[in-house]
Amino acid sequence: MKKIKHKTKKAAQKRFKITKSGKIMLRHSHRSHQAHCKTTKQKRQLRHSGQLSSAMAKRHKYTIHR
């Protein structure tokens, strides 16, 4: 019997990136909308990419195939 292939979820592919060690990186949200209300510190911390927690990574791993 053939193995079922899973299709990559394109929305997840655009939002997440898998590192070589297998961690899932993402960009922070709330960066551009109403940026004038946010402090400089908030905007500076949102610049850097974040890492998904291990519990969330297990849930999202099957949506991104490489």
Buried (B, 14 or more C-beta within 10 A) or exposed (E): EEEEEEEEBEEBBEBBEBEEEEEBEBEEEEEEEEEEEBEEEEBEEBEEEEEBEEEEBEEBBEBBEE
